[in-house]
Amino acid sequence: MTQFTNGLDALNALNASNDGGGNNSEFTPLKSGTTFKVKVVDKAAVQMVYAYGVHAKNNNGVPIHTFVAKNPSAKSAKGNPIENLTPWDKAWKYFADKSEQYQDANSQLAYKFKAKPRFAMAFFNLSDGAPIIVDLTKNQAQAVAASITKYEKKLGKIAFELSKEGDGTATKVSLTPILDMDEDITDKERANFEKAPESFPQDIFNGIWYEQDEAQMVTLLRQAGFDVTLIGYSANSDASETNEQPPSEEQYEF
């Protein structure tokens, strides 16, 4: 079962109405206060995936950085798991089934463990003349995609500033056009702009997401402060489980 949605299908997912290891490629950390000057090579250089993670400490747990399931569940049109549930899906269902109304305590706990859409987007970095891939939430990716659409007819003529501002879950990502290409980019950046490829290879996103198997996901549930015995797992880890955390990067918001 594939869990990756690429190109135009991934862009379409941005406008959908939803409620509610061993990398071949690596994300470029887009930290708050960071700006990259980039060229948009391909508006469809996007990949969507449903990812898990916990942003902040609570319930005696620790932050769990973004990861995806090696064996993902099937999702409904609203993004709810419906078949082949992962341990984190089972934690979501445990609280969702106890919820009596929207945004009550159990509803909020269910959301904590729910897989959320994440978007990998590729750009051509003008500072070093190489592709970069950034990891964005749906709202962040929507803002970036809106700018690309607005300036679509000028993509081959203008560069952009890709920036991130704010703290915690309130961060915003923007893609702002550099309209004065004579004054606002350096000679080196202009040379890299001119040498940028016409498209990215189809495998540019291969291995970009950190995948976890069932046992590893159970371990991460424990670390997040969830009592895994509530969904049929042992209270103690066994030899098949690992305490390894996904790589820590600042871009993760949930």
TORMAR-452789 format. One record per residue (C-alpha): z, y, x. Coordinates in Angstrom, 3 decimals, padded with zeros to 6 digits. Example, Ala and Ser with C-alpha at 12.3 -4.5 7.8 and 13.67 -1.06 7.14 Angstrom:
<r><z>007.800</z><y>-004.500</y><x>012.300</x></r>
<r><z>007.140</z><y>-001.060</y><x>013.670</x></r>
// end
This chain:
<r><z>000.000</z><y>000.000</y><x>000.000</x></r>
<r><z>-001.031</z><y>003.302</y><x>001.542</x></r>
<r><z>001.377</z><y>006.217</y><x>001.319</x></r>
<r><z>-000.801</z><y>008.863</y><x>002.945</x></r>
<r><z>-002.975</z><y>011.288</y><x>000.987</x></r>
<r><z>-005.538</z><y>013.168</y><x>003.057</x></r>
<r><z>-007.896</z><y>016.118</y><x>002.879</x></r>
<r><z>-008.927</z><y>017.501</y><x>-000.477</x></r>
<r><z>-006.766</z><y>014.949</y><x>-002.299</x></r>
<r><z>-003.739</z><y>016.289</y><x>-000.402</x></r>
<r><z>-004.731</z><y>019.859</y><x>-001.285</x></r>
<r><z>-005.048</z><y>018.858</y><x>-004.932</x></r>
<r><z>-001.525</z><y>017.441</y><x>-004.760</x></r>
<r><z>-000.270</z><y>020.930</y><x>-003.910</x></r>
<r><z>-001.352</z><y>022.108</y><x>-007.347</x></r>
<r><z>-000.112</z><y>019.038</y><x>-009.217</x></r>
<r><z>002.786</z><y>019.537</y><x>-011.597</x></r>
<r><z>005.717</z><y>017.430</y><x>-010.414</x></r>
<r><z>009.300</z><y>017.374</y><x>-011.619</x></r>
<r><z>011.531</z><y>016.976</y><x>-010.187</x></r>
<r><z>008.487</z><y>005.406</y><x>015.263</x></r>
<r><z>005.935</z><y>005.355</y><x>017.936</x></r>
<r><z>003.847</z><y>008.393</y><x>017.191</x></r>
<r><z>000.226</z><y>008.780</y><x>018.205</x></r>
<r><z>000.523</z><y>012.452</y><x>017.231</x></r>
<r><z>003.500</z><y>014.773</y><x>017.179</x></r>
<r><z>004.516</z><y>017.692</y><x>015.029</x></r>
<r><z>004.711</z><y>021.092</y><x>016.647</x></r>
<r><z>008.140</z><y>022.488</y><x>015.696</x></r>
<r><z>007.685</z><y>025.574</y><x>013.535</x></r>
<r><z>011.083</z><y>027.200</y><x>013.978</x></r>
<r><z>012.286</z><y>030.240</y><x>012.081</x></r>
<r><z>011.102</z><y>033.381</y><x>013.865</x></r>
<r><z>008.121</z><y>031.567</y><x>015.431</x></r>
<r><z>004.518</z><y>032.749</y><x>015.166</x></r>
<r><z>001.353</z><y>030.961</y><x>016.283</x></r>
<r><z>-002.077</z><y>032.552</y><x>016.417</x></r>
<r><z>-004.459</z><y>029.941</y><x>015.036</x></r>
<r><z>-007.953</z><y>029.247</y><x>013.807</x></r>
<r><z>-008.397</z><y>027.360</y><x>010.551</x></r>
<r><z>-010.918</z><y>024.736</y><x>011.617</x></r>
<r><z>-010.912</z><y>022.689</y><x>008.431</x></r>
<r><z>-009.247</z><y>023.673</y><x>005.158</x></r>
<r><z>-008.965</z><y>019.967</y><x>004.301</x></r>
<r><z>-007.039</z><y>019.058</y><x>007.482</x></r>
<r><z>-004.018</z><y>018.152</y><x>005.370</x></r>
<r><z>-002.004</z><y>014.990</y><x>004.808</x></r>
<r><z>000.608</z><y>014.471</y><x>002.095</x></r>
<r><z>003.366</z><y>011.868</y><x>002.132</x></r>
<r><z>006.573</z><y>011.238</y><x>000.209</x></r>
<r><z>009.444</z><y>011.591</y><x>002.686</x></r>
<r><z>013.214</z><y>011.171</y><x>002.586</x></r>
<r><z>015.978</z><y>013.148</y><x>004.233</x></r>
<r><z>019.230</z><y>015.048</y><x>003.725</x></r>
<r><z>019.410</z><y>018.626</y><x>004.938</x></r>
<r><z>023.142</z><y>019.373</y><x>005.021</x></r>
<r><z>026.435</z><y>017.593</y><x>005.452</x></r>
<r><z>028.258</z><y>016.578</y><x>002.272</x></r>
<r><z>030.103</z><y>013.584</y><x>000.831</x></r>
<r><z>031.289</z><y>012.731</y><x>004.377</x></r>
<r><z>027.700</z><y>012.132</y><x>005.447</x></r>
<r><z>025.534</z><y>013.642</y><x>008.164</x></r>
<r><z>022.110</z><y>015.313</y><x>007.998</x></r>
<r><z>019.297</z><y>012.767</y><x>007.968</x></r>
<r><z>016.036</z><y>014.010</y><x>009.423</x></r>
<r><z>012.716</z><y>013.456</y><x>007.705</x></r>
<r><z>011.344</z><y>009.923</y><x>007.626</x></r>
<r><z>009.000</z><y>007.800</y><x>005.511</x></r>
<r><z>009.250</z><y>004.191</y><x>004.377</x></r>
<r><z>007.224</z><y>001.544</y><x>006.193</x></r>
<r><z>006.888</z><y>-000.212</y><x>002.845</x></r>
<r><z>006.723</z><y>002.634</y><x>000.309</x></r>
<r><z>007.362</z><y>002.398</y><x>-003.398</x></r>
<r><z>004.802</z><y>003.078</y><x>-006.090</x></r>
<r><z>005.316</z><y>006.475</y><x>-007.708</x></r>
<r><z>004.793</z><y>007.840</y><x>-011.214</x></r>
<r><z>002.738</z><y>010.984</y><x>-011.849</x></r>
<r><z>006.000</z><y>012.925</y><x>-011.500</x></r>
<r><z>006.764</z><y>011.357</y><x>-008.118</x></r>
<r><z>009.490</z><y>009.038</y><x>-009.379</x></r>
<r><z>009.621</z><y>005.546</y><x>-007.809</x></r>
<r><z>008.615</z><y>002.870</y><x>-010.315</x></r>
<r><z>007.855</z><y>-000.299</y><x>-008.309</x></r>
<r><z>008.857</z><y>-001.820</y><x>-004.959</x></r>
<r><z>011.876</z><y>000.476</y><x>-004.689</x></r>
<r><z>013.199</z><y>001.279</y><x>-001.217</x></r>
<r><z>016.961</z><y>001.503</y><x>-000.532</x></r>
<r><z>016.776</z><y>005.282</y><x>-000.910</x></r>
<r><z>014.873</z><y>004.900</y><x>-004.194</x></r>
<r><z>017.660</z><y>002.601</y><x>-005.402</x></r>
<r><z>020.234</z><y>005.252</y><x>-004.483</x></r>
<r><z>018.177</z><y>007.803</y><x>-006.426</x></r>
<r><z>018.000</z><y>005.457</y><x>-009.436</x></r>
<r><z>021.738</z><y>004.749</y><x>-009.297</x></r>
<r><z>022.545</z><y>008.409</y><x>-009.900</x></r>
<r><z>019.518</z><y>009.124</y><x>-012.122</x></r>
<r><z>020.617</z><y>006.386</y><x>-014.532</x></r>
<r><z>024.113</z><y>007.929</y><x>-014.702</x></r>
<r><z>022.771</z><y>011.435</y><x>-015.328</x></r>
<r><z>023.201</z><y>012.704</y><x>-018.898</x></r>
<r><z>021.513</z><y>016.055</y><x>-018.630</x></r>
<r><z>019.240</z><y>018.030</y><x>-016.308</x></r>
<r><z>020.967</z><y>019.342</y><x>-013.162</x></r>
<r><z>024.319</z><y>017.747</y><x>-013.872</x></r>
<r><z>026.265</z><y>016.353</y><x>-010.896</x></r>
<r><z>024.562</z><y>012.962</y><x>-011.013</x></r>
<r><z>021.143</z><y>014.566</y><x>-011.356</x></r>
<r><z>021.780</z><y>016.617</y><x>-008.221</x></r>
<r><z>022.945</z><y>013.545</y><x>-006.305</x></r>
<r><z>019.850</z><y>011.656</y><x>-007.433</x></r>
<r><z>017.638</z><y>014.464</y><x>-006.116</x></r>
<r><z>019.385</z><y>014.265</y><x>-002.754</x></r>
<r><z>018.043</z><y>010.742</y><x>-002.191</x></r>
<r><z>014.658</z><y>011.164</y><x>-003.863</x></r>
<r><z>011.473</z><y>011.120</y><x>-001.787</x></r>
<r><z>009.852</z><y>014.541</y><x>-001.800</x></r>
<r><z>006.277</z><y>015.513</y><x>-000.970</x></r>
<r><z>005.728</z><y>016.777</y><x>002.580</x></r>
<r><z>002.495</z><y>018.150</y><x>003.964</x></r>
<r><z>001.160</z><y>017.905</y><x>007.504</x></r>
<r><z>-001.393</z><y>020.648</y><x>008.192</x></r>
<r><z>-003.536</z><y>020.938</y><x>011.327</x></r>
<r><z>-004.669</z><y>024.154</y><x>013.008</x></r>
<r><z>-006.266</z><y>025.137</y><x>016.330</x></r>
<r><z>-003.761</z><y>026.977</y><x>018.514</x></r>
<r><z>-005.357</z><y>029.941</y><x>020.268</x></r>
<r><z>-002.726</z><y>030.214</y><x>023.010</x></r>
<r><z>-003.598</z><y>026.874</y><x>024.622</x></r>
<r><z>-006.848</z><y>025.845</y><x>022.933</x></r>
<r><z>-005.425</z><y>022.643</y><x>021.400</x></r>
<r><z>-004.708</z><y>021.376</y><x>017.876</x></r>
<r><z>-001.230</z><y>021.733</y><x>016.423</x></r>
<r><z>000.214</z><y>019.965</y><x>013.375</x></r>
<r><z>003.074</z><y>021.454</y><x>011.377</x></r>
<r><z>005.294</z><y>019.812</y><x>008.758</x></r>
<r><z>005.678</z><y>021.834</y><x>005.546</x></r>
<r><z>007.426</z><y>021.525</y><x>002.217</x></r>
<r><z>005.274</z><y>021.724</y><x>-000.894</x></r>
<r><z>006.118</z><y>025.403</y><x>-001.520</x></r>
<r><z>005.394</z><y>026.307</y><x>002.104</x></r>
<r><z>002.104</z><y>024.418</y><x>002.083</x></r>
<r><z>001.089</z><y>026.063</y><x>-001.200</x></r>
<r><z>001.541</z><y>029.501</y><x>000.352</x></r>
<r><z>-000.535</z><y>028.529</y><x>003.389</x></r>
<r><z>-003.264</z><y>026.914</y><x>001.269</x></r>
<r><z>-003.464</z><y>030.011</y><x>-000.950</x></r>
<r><z>-004.160</z><y>032.183</y><x>002.087</x></r>
<r><z>-006.833</z><y>029.767</y><x>003.340</x></r>
<r><z>-008.520</z><y>029.842</y><x>-000.075</x></r>
<r><z>-008.367</z><y>033.648</y><x>-000.241</x></r>
<r><z>-010.111</z><y>034.047</y><x>003.114</x></r>
<r><z>-012.247</z><y>030.912</y><x>002.948</x></r>
<r><z>-015.545</z><y>032.729</y><x>003.509</x></r>
<r><z>-014.198</z><y>034.333</y><x>006.701</x></r>
<r><z>-012.594</z><y>031.278</y><x>008.317</x></r>
<r><z>-015.192</z><y>031.167</y><x>011.082</x></r>
<r><z>-014.802</z><y>034.859</y><x>011.836</x></r>
<r><z>-011.081</z><y>035.637</y><x>011.781</x></r>
<r><z>-007.921</z><y>034.156</y><x>013.245</x></r>
<r><z>-004.528</z><y>033.905</y><x>011.530</x></r>
<r><z>-000.855</z><y>034.235</y><x>012.353</x></r>
<r><z>001.111</z><y>031.181</y><x>011.219</x></r>
<r><z>004.743</z><y>032.268</y><x>010.910</x></r>
<r><z>008.088</z><y>031.023</y><x>009.657</x></r>
<r><z>010.992</z><y>033.234</y><x>008.602</x></r>
<r><z>014.416</z><y>032.689</y><x>007.012</x></r>
<r><z>017.268</z><y>030.234</y><x>007.344</x></r>
<r><z>018.111</z><y>026.801</y><x>005.983</x></r>
<r><z>016.372</z><y>025.860</y><x>002.760</x></r>
<r><z>015.301</z><y>029.494</y><x>002.157</x></r>
<r><z>012.679</z><y>029.533</y><x>004.904</x></r>
<r><z>009.191</z><y>030.775</y><x>004.113</x></r>
<r><z>005.943</z><y>030.034</y><x>005.930</x></r>
<r><z>003.008</z><y>032.445</y><x>005.869</x></r>
<r><z>-000.563</z><y>032.414</y><x>007.113</x></r>
<r><z>-001.652</z><y>036.016</y><x>007.644</x></r>
<r><z>-005.217</z><y>036.986</y><x>008.635</x></r>
<r><z>-005.834</z><y>038.893</y><x>011.858</x></r>
<r><z>-008.466</z><y>041.268</y><x>010.551</x></r>
<r><z>-008.955</z><y>043.268</y><x>013.762</x></r>
<r><z>-010.249</z><y>040.628</y><x>016.155</x></r>
<r><z>-010.970</z><y>043.265</y><x>018.812</x></r>
<r><z>-007.455</z><y>044.694</y><x>019.053</x></r>
<r><z>-005.050</z><y>041.967</y><x>017.952</x></r>
<r><z>-006.021</z><y>038.950</y><x>020.054</x></r>
<r><z>-006.294</z><y>038.602</y><x>023.824</x></r>
<r><z>-009.402</z><y>037.646</y><x>025.777</x></r>
<r><z>-007.964</z><y>034.160</y><x>026.297</x></r>
<r><z>-007.250</z><y>033.756</y><x>022.581</x></r>
<r><z>-010.754</z><y>034.974</y><x>021.738</x></r>
<r><z>-012.277</z><y>032.467</y><x>024.161</x></r>
<r><z>-010.264</z><y>029.646</y><x>022.584</x></r>
<r><z>-011.284</z><y>030.844</y><x>019.123</x></r>
<r><z>-014.951</z><y>030.550</y><x>020.130</x></r>
<r><z>-014.546</z><y>027.075</y><x>021.654</x></r>
<r><z>-012.626</z><y>025.613</y><x>018.702</x></r>
<r><z>-014.217</z><y>022.443</y><x>017.256</x></r>
<r><z>-015.999</z><y>022.480</y><x>013.922</x></r>
<r><z>-013.696</z><y>019.770</y><x>012.599</x></r>
<r><z>-010.745</z><y>017.609</y><x>013.595</x></r>
<r><z>-010.997</z><y>013.835</y><x>014.152</x></r>
<r><z>-010.159</z><y>011.724</y><x>011.101</x></r>
<r><z>-007.259</z><y>010.083</y><x>012.936</x></r>
<r><z>-005.516</z><y>013.333</y><x>013.867</x></r>
<r><z>-002.548</z><y>012.468</y><x>011.637</x></r>
<r><z>-002.178</z><y>008.856</y><x>012.815</x></r>
<r><z>001.457</z><y>008.057</y><x>013.604</x></r>
<r><z>002.681</z><y>011.585</y><x>012.855</x></r>
<r><z>005.433</z><y>010.499</y><x>010.446</x></r>
<r><z>008.573</z><y>008.645</y><x>011.563</x></r>
<r><z>008.639</z><y>005.339</y><x>009.643</x></r>
<r><z>011.746</z><y>003.278</y><x>008.826</x></r>
<r><z>011.998</z><y>-000.284</y><x>007.527</x></r>
<r><z>014.423</z><y>-001.470</y><x>004.837</x></r>
<r><z>017.329</z><y>-002.248</y><x>007.171</x></r>
<r><z>016.975</z><y>001.086</y><x>008.950</x></r>
<r><z>016.897</z><y>002.897</y><x>005.596</x></r>
<r><z>020.151</z><y>001.181</y><x>004.581</x></r>
<r><z>021.769</z><y>002.364</y><x>007.811</x></r>
<r><z>020.608</z><y>005.920</y><x>007.121</x></r>
<r><z>022.031</z><y>005.719</y><x>003.591</x></r>
<r><z>025.434</z><y>004.865</y><x>005.069</x></r>
<r><z>025.149</z><y>007.787</y><x>007.488</x></r>
<r><z>024.273</z><y>010.071</y><x>004.559</x></r>
<r><z>027.569</z><y>009.098</y><x>002.908</x></r>
<r><z>026.247</z><y>006.720</y><x>000.213</x></r>
<r><z>028.175</z><y>003.541</y><x>-000.663</x></r>
<r><z>025.389</z><y>000.969</y><x>-000.276</x></r>
<r><z>027.450</z><y>-001.738</y><x>-002.015</x></r>
<r><z>026.629</z><y>000.106</y><x>-005.257</x></r>
<r><z>023.010</z><y>-001.034</y><x>-004.917</x></r>
<r><z>023.603</z><y>-004.533</y><x>-003.589</x></r>
<r><z>023.839</z><y>-004.115</y><x>000.193</x></r>
<r><z>026.674</z><y>-005.061</y><x>002.522</x></r>
<r><z>029.284</z><y>-002.463</y><x>003.402</x></r>
<r><z>028.873</z><y>-003.365</y><x>007.084</x></r>
<r><z>025.719</z><y>-003.232</y><x>009.141</x></r>
<r><z>024.288</z><y>-006.433</y><x>010.621</x></r>
<r><z>022.155</z><y>-007.232</y><x>013.654</x></r>
<r><z>018.927</z><y>-006.328</y><x>011.826</x></r>
<r><z>020.047</z><y>-002.732</y><x>011.332</x></r>
<r><z>020.019</z><y>000.161</y><x>013.747</x></r>
<r><z>021.934</z><y>003.381</y><x>014.055</x></r>
<r><z>018.915</z><y>005.163</y><x>015.483</x></r>
<r><z>018.167</z><y>008.459</y><x>013.771</x></r>
<r><z>014.680</z><y>009.869</y><x>013.288</x></r>
<r><z>013.859</z><y>012.606</y><x>015.812</x></r>
<r><z>015.679</z><y>015.873</y><x>015.157</x></r>
<r><z>013.482</z><y>018.874</y><x>014.507</x></r>
<r><z>014.310</z><y>022.190</y><x>012.881</x></r>
<r><z>011.463</z><y>022.169</y><x>010.393</x></r>
<r><z>013.086</z><y>019.766</y><x>007.952</x></r>
<r><z>014.254</z><y>021.309</y><x>004.673</x></r>
<r><z>015.281</z><y>019.415</y><x>001.560</x></r>
// end
